[in-house]
């Protein structure tokens, strides 16, 4: 009804500027997208022009609405659309099936071994006194030395040989994945302590990212679930594997100290330079050619908007990889992406059991020597690597036992994308009455 009202407002005001409202809004979106492309894909004056256009376009639309007296029509129509999207997402969320598994009560471990990185998350291990708290709960703590690189997986295997019945990590997602693989290999429960910078894995598990000490409660009052574990050419990952633009940026030595500045510096060569590297991929047998970026995730994110890094995965045990591919080569295609979203030809969003990535067009990556295969840059849970092609991504269904504290915030269900066909089916479908007298479609 709200969507119909939004269209109705514009139709009723057709003689009074309804068509102008629509045209101005679309034009502003297209021009803003073109400006954003120039901002990230060009340098010098063109970049400055792009920044100006990206800001001026939406501002100009608002000024046009105000000066032409169309602001009331635009505001009412926008409010109707916002109501339609909010109600639609709520309806679709309630129609989603429940999680495929429920946690089971876990026995407290007797010989828990926790590996902690004191530099993770800007020093969260010391700030939250995690070492002493863990030792008071009976855990053995292995504190890493940031000045001496160490094989974290090797430390975990030594702990298993010494009789550990639980492995845990206070660190970033890359370190989490290495120890998680050892836990999965030996069938041991794994404890995630949210002491990293972003803690994407902990977020999707519903852990408290603001207070990592709460994760330690699982040692005395915990419950267990099973989740999938990703694999990229024999290396484990818990979140994502990135190829193309992002992976090239992560390879830069300056990236850790200045992420935004490094990205702006390298983006023009990676996106718009003639002959820039492209990627080919086979997604369960379907070919994707000349991609600028590929994001492979351990279970799919809700929408392609999750490339920004703030998204969630509603489940972690579906046994599927999420696949997002991007191919945008000019401002027109960037505008098309802004208008059509996931339906744009330059964006591929799908799921798969197996993804094989190779180097596509553009300059070829270096040979490894001795007639071996070429290598391409890959970012595995944010860590920069070079892997031989073809790089094969797969998933190990429910391979990892994860121990969680019973008292945890939980993961709020993400808002699903609006699917008008499903909404119409829900609205027009037959009504069933349950035994308790409730009605449902």
C-alpha angles and dihedrals in degrees: 000000000000092000090050089049091052090054092041092055090055093046093049089049093044092114091042098052106290091132091049090054091056096043094047092049094050092045091050091051093049094048092046091052091049090051091051090052092052089047095057101029102043139052138216120008094355090057091050090048090050092052090050093048093047090056098035097051099065091036090052092051091053092048090049091052092050098045095043094049092243096115094100093053091046092047095049092046091047092050090051091051091047089051091048093052093045094049092043094052091047092052093047092046091056089048093055116108118251122258114288094237141033126217118259125214112263131211115241110258119247100203107028117174119198124191113207130192108206092202096053115117093004094301103321092151091066096033093058095034090236097164096058093040092052093047091050087057090054100259125137112231126209107197113202122225107230091203094056116056111223138186100254092187089053091053090052092051091050089052090052090050088052090057105268113167094189134032124201140172136209101195147072126322093260091058090043091057095051093053093039089059091056091048091050091047091056097035093244126145116256127217120208115206110193097226097125128100100258103004097202092167092049090048093055090047089056096244126152106263093182094058114031090181089075089066088067090066086080089074090070105018110025144141131203137229133174121235136178123264121212124222127202113185091325096317119110125233132182101192124015146343114208127199131184124011099012094043091051091051093049089054090064114104090222094055098090093053099040114017098169096042092047092049093050090047096051102033098084093056093043097046111029108017113116108255096016113164118275132189134227122202140181111216107194088323096317113116124229112190134200098359119175093204138012126191116193114187134191094247118351127284118233096255142351088263085081089081085088088070101243099094134107139226109227092209135019100194106059093108093233139112121230113227126198119174127184130198113170117150107166145015093269092058090046089055090048089053090051092051101042103027113188090003093063115113091234094060126069120191119178146122131246146172094223134021124187116195126195136169112276131189126335128049112350121239119251123279116246092225132252093060093296124146123281121264131226130196115259131182109212111191087334096311118123116237141158114223132185117251134279091051108197121204121193140153133238106214115231091340095142128070108209122197113212132183111252090225104061135130094249127216113285109227110257119241107258121228114265111263108187094195092057091045092054090048091052093045097046101032123109119275118240125199118219125214090261091058096254120137124227137165 
